Amino acid sequence: MEARQESSTERWLAAEPALAPLDGPAGTAERLLLLVHYGMDGHDWVGRYRSTYWDALLPDRVVVATFRADTLLTWWSVMQAELPTRPRNAAERLELVQLLAQDSLPVLEQLRTHTEALLLRTRIVADAVRAQRTSTLGVG
């Protein structure tokens, strides 16, 4: 029997041990936001909008998508139309499909009502992953 591999979002979340991963609909929302962020079409795009990415652009797109969608599948389609985000590999594609199969309404509610808190967690994790990669590469 093959051991279960750690998902991309589990690996990213583990980079910041001070934050316990969320569970239930909030956990699904958190993982979807991580996949949105890491699926961006290169860091060049994020770099061009760095000054507004975390505080305006990304939160606005997340909230607008929740009002334009009644399912997570539609939410993801709206997000992809608004931002250059795509899963980067087979593992991320599989995880995304599994997350999009969750009960939509509670997750959409989390994304709509807790946007800033969820994106704060996403940003903390992204900073921790970046710091981890930088220390692994010996850059700094």
Backbone hydrogen bonds in HBPLUS format (Angstrom, degrees):
<---DONOR---> <-ACCEPTOR-->    atom                        ^
c    i                          cat <-CA-CA->   ^        H-A-AA   ^      H-
h    n   atom  resd res      DA  || num        DHA   H-A  angle D-A-AA Bond
n    s   type  num  typ     dist DA aas  dist angle  dist       angle   num
A0011-ARG N   A0007-SER O   3.01 MM   4  6.28 158.9  2.06 151.2 156.5     1
A0012-TRP N   A0008-SER O   2.92 MM   4  6.25 160.4  1.96 152.8 158.4     2
A0013-LEU N   A0009-THR O   2.85 MM   4  5.94 168.5  1.86 150.6 154.1     3
A0014-ALA N   A0010-GLU O   2.97 MM   4  6.09 145.4  2.09 142.1 151.2     4
A0015-ALA N   A0012-TRP O   3.03 MM   3  5.41 152.0  2.11 108.5 117.2     5
A0016-GLU N   A0013-LEU O   3.23 MM   3  5.93 164.5  2.26 116.6 120.7     6
A0019-LEU N   A0016-GLU O   3.07 MM   3  5.86 167.1  2.09 125.4 129.4     7
A0027-GLY N   A0023-ASP O   3.17 MM   4  4.12 150.4  2.26 101.4 102.8     8
A0027-GLY N   A0024-GLY O   3.02 MM   3  5.25 119.9  2.40 103.5 118.2     9
A0028-THR N   A0024-GLY O   3.03 MM   4  6.41 153.7  2.10 153.1 161.3    10
A0029-ALA N   A0025-PRO O   2.92 MM   4  6.14 161.2  1.96 149.2 154.3    11
A0030-GLU N   A0026-ALA O   2.86 MM   4  6.06 159.7  1.90 146.9 152.6    12
A0031-ARG N   A0027-GLY O   3.00 MM   4  6.19 160.9  2.04 147.4 151.8    13
A0032-LEU N   A0028-THR O   2.92 MM   4  6.14 156.2  1.98 150.1 157.1    14
A0033-LEU N   A0029-ALA O   2.97 MM   4  6.21 158.3  2.02 152.1 157.5    15
A0034-LEU N   A0030-GLU O   3.04 MM   4  6.35 148.6  2.14 143.6 152.4    16
A0035-LEU N   A0031-ARG O   2.98 MM   4  6.27 155.9  2.04 147.3 153.4    17
A0036-VAL N   A0032-LEU O   2.85 MM   4  6.17 148.5  1.95 146.8 156.3    18
A0037-HIS N   A0033-LEU O   2.93 MM   4  6.13 170.7  1.94 149.8 151.9    19
A0038-TYR N   A0034-LEU O   2.88 MM   4  6.06 177.7  1.88 157.3 158.1    20
A0039-GLY N   A0035-LEU O   2.91 MM   4  5.64 126.4  2.21 131.4 143.6    21
A0039-GLY N   A0036-VAL O   3.28 MM   3  5.17 135.4  2.50  93.5 105.7    22
A0040-MET N   A0037-HIS O   3.26 MM   3  5.65 166.9  2.27 112.9 115.6    23
A0086-ARG N   A0039-GLY O   2.86 MM  47  4.66 150.1  1.95 115.1 120.6    24
A0042-GLY N   A0040-MET O   2.63 MM   2  5.62 123.7  1.94 117.7 100.7    25
A0041-ASP N   A0084-PRO O   2.58 MM  43  5.19 123.0  1.89 150.6 169.0    26
A0047-GLY N   A0043-HIS O   2.74 MM   4  5.80 153.9  1.80 144.4 153.0    27
A0048-ARG N   A0044-ASP O   2.97 MM   4  6.23 146.7  2.08 147.8 154.9    28
A0049-TYR N   A0046-VAL O   3.09 MM   3  5.30 132.9  2.32 101.7 114.3    29
A0050-ARG N   A0047-GLY O   3.34 MM   3  4.83 170.1  2.36  99.1 100.3    30
A0052-THR N   A0049-TYR O   2.93 MM   3  5.66 144.6  2.06 122.6 132.0    31
A0053-TYR N   A0049-TYR O   2.71 MM   4  5.41 131.4  1.94 155.5 165.8    32
A0056-ALA N   A0052-THR O   2.89 MM   4  5.19 148.1  1.99 145.1 147.1    33
A0057-LEU N   A0052-THR O   2.80 MM   5  5.70 151.2  1.88 140.1 148.2    34
A0058-LEU N   A0053-TYR O   2.88 MM   5  5.52 162.9  1.91 147.0 152.5    35
A0060-ASP N   A0056-ALA O   2.92 MM   4  5.80 159.8  1.96 151.4 158.0    36
A0061-ARG N   A0057-LEU O   3.05 MM   4  6.24 163.1  2.08 151.9 156.5    37
A0062-VAL N   A0058-LEU O   2.98 MM   4  6.15 161.3  2.01 156.6 161.7    38
A0063-VAL N   A0059-PRO O   3.03 MM   4  6.21 172.3  2.04 156.2 157.3    39
A0064-VAL N   A0060-ASP O   2.94 MM   4  6.05 172.1  1.95 156.1 158.7    40
A0065-ALA N   A0061-ARG O   3.00 MM   4  6.01 158.5  2.05 142.7 148.9    41
A0066-THR N   A0062-VAL O   3.18 MM   4  6.49 141.7  2.33 141.2 151.1    42
A0066-THR N   A0063-VAL O   3.00 MM   3  5.18 124.4  2.32  99.5 114.0    43
A0067-PHE N   A0063-VAL O   3.26 MM   4  6.68 143.4  2.41 148.5 158.0    44
A0067-PHE N   A0064-VAL O   3.10 MM   3  5.30 128.4  2.38 100.4 113.6    45
A0068-ARG N   A0064-VAL O   3.09 MM   4  6.36 132.8  2.33 143.8 157.2    46
A0075-TRP N   A0071-THR O   2.96 MM   4  6.22 158.4  2.01 145.3 152.2    47
A0076-TRP N   A0072-LEU O   2.88 MM   4  6.07 163.8  1.90 151.3 154.0    48
A0077-SER N   A0073-LEU O   3.12 MM   4  6.36 156.7  2.18 141.8 148.2    49
A0078-VAL N   A0074-THR O   2.87 MM   4  6.15 157.8  1.92 155.8 161.5    50
A0079-MET N   A0075-TRP O   2.90 MM   4  6.17 159.8  1.94 152.1 158.1    51
A0080-GLN N   A0076-TRP O   2.87 MM   4  6.13 157.6  1.92 151.5 157.4    52
A0081-ALA N   A0077-SER O   3.01 MM   4  6.23 142.8  2.15 140.2 150.3    53
A0082-GLU N   A0078-VAL O   3.02 MM   4  6.26 138.9  2.19 144.5 155.5    54
A0082-GLU N   A0079-MET O   3.14 MM   3  5.09 127.0  2.43  93.4 107.2    55
A0083-LEU N   A0079-MET O   2.82 MM   4  5.88 151.6  1.90 155.4 162.5    56
A0085-THR N   A0083-LEU O   2.85 MM   2  5.57 133.6  2.07 107.6  93.5    57
A0093-ARG N   A0089-ASN O   2.96 MM   4  6.24 156.0  2.02 152.9 160.6    58
A0094-LEU N   A0090-ALA O   2.92 MM   4  6.12 163.0  1.94 152.1 156.0    59
A0095-GLU N   A0091-ALA O   3.01 MM   4  6.21 166.0  2.03 147.7 151.8    60
A0096-LEU N   A0092-GLU O   2.90 MM   4  5.99 160.6  1.93 146.8 152.6    61
A0097-VAL N   A0093-ARG O   3.01 MM   4  6.23 164.9  2.03 151.8 155.1    62
A0098-GLN N   A0094-LEU O   3.04 MM   4  6.29 156.8  2.09 149.8 156.2    63
A0099-LEU N   A0095-GLU O   2.90 MM   4  6.17 156.4  1.95 152.7 159.2    64
A0100-LEU N   A0096-LEU O   2.85 MM   4  6.05 160.4  1.89 157.3 162.7    65
A0101-ALA N   A0098-GLN O   3.29 MM   3  5.29 146.7  2.41  96.1 105.6    66
A0102-GLN N   A0099-LEU O   3.10 MM   3  5.54 166.7  2.11 115.2 118.8    67
A0107-VAL N   A0104-SER O   3.04 MM   3  5.38 118.3  2.43 108.2 123.7    68
A0108-LEU N   A0104-SER O   2.85 MM   4  6.02 168.0  1.87 167.1 171.2    69
A0109-GLU N   A0105-LEU O   2.95 MM   4  6.07 154.0  2.02 147.5 154.6    70
A0110-GLN N   A0106-PRO O   3.09 MM   4  6.33 151.6  2.17 138.2 145.0    71
A0111-LEU N   A0107-VAL O   2.92 MM   4  6.24 164.5  1.94 156.0 159.9    72
A0112-ARG N   A0108-LEU O   2.88 MM   4  6.03 148.0  1.98 144.9 153.8    73
A0113-THR N   A0109-GLU O   2.88 MM   4  5.95 165.6  1.90 153.1 156.6    74
A0114-HIS N   A0110-GLN O   2.88 MM   4  5.39 149.3  1.97 144.5 150.1    75
A0118-LEU N   A0114-HIS O   2.91 MM   4  6.04 166.7  1.93 163.4 167.7    76
A0119-LEU N   A0115-THR O   2.85 MM   4  6.02 159.6  1.89 155.2 161.5    77
A0120-LEU N   A0116-GLU O   2.81 MM   4  5.95 143.3  1.95 142.8 153.3    78
A0121-ARG N   A0117-ALA O   3.10 MM   4  6.37 158.7  2.15 145.2 149.7    79
A0122-THR N   A0118-LEU O   2.95 MM   4  6.24 153.7  2.02 142.0 150.1    80
A0123-ARG N   A0119-LEU O   2.83 MM   4  5.99 157.3  1.88 145.7 151.2    81
A0124-ILE N   A0120-LEU O   2.94 MM   4  6.20 157.4  1.99 149.6 155.8    82
A0125-VAL N   A0121-ARG O   2.96 MM   4  6.19 163.1  1.99 152.4 156.6    83
A0126-ALA N   A0122-THR O   2.86 MM   4  6.08 161.3  1.89 149.1 155.0    84
A0127-ASP N   A0123-ARG O   2.87 MM   4  6.08 157.4  1.92 149.5 155.2    85
A0128-ALA N   A0124-ILE O   2.97 MM   4  6.22 154.1  2.04 144.9 152.2    86
A0129-VAL N   A0125-VAL O   2.82 MM   4  6.09 159.1  1.87 156.8 162.5    87
A0130-ARG N   A0126-ALA O   2.94 MM   4  6.10 163.1  1.97 147.4 152.3    88
A0131-ALA N   A0127-ASP O   2.91 MM   4  6.11 158.2  1.96 146.4 152.4    89
A0132-GLN N   A0128-ALA O   2.88 MM   4  6.04 155.8  1.94 146.2 153.2    90
A0133-ARG N   A0129-VAL O   2.88 MM   4  6.13 160.4  1.91 153.2 158.2    91
A0134-THR N   A0130-ARG O   2.86 MM   4  6.04 157.1  1.91 147.9 154.8    92
A0135-SER N   A0131-ALA O   2.93 MM   4  6.13 160.7  1.97 148.4 153.0    93
A0136-THR N   A0132-GLN O   2.96 MM   4  6.11 150.2  2.05 143.7 152.4    94
A0137-LEU N   A0133-ARG O   2.92 MM   4  6.08 151.6  2.00 146.7 153.9    95
A0138-GLY N   A0134-THR O   2.95 MM   4  6.02 114.7  2.39 133.5 150.0    96
A0139-VAL N   A0134-THR O   2.92 MM   5  5.11 146.6  2.03 155.6 154.9    97
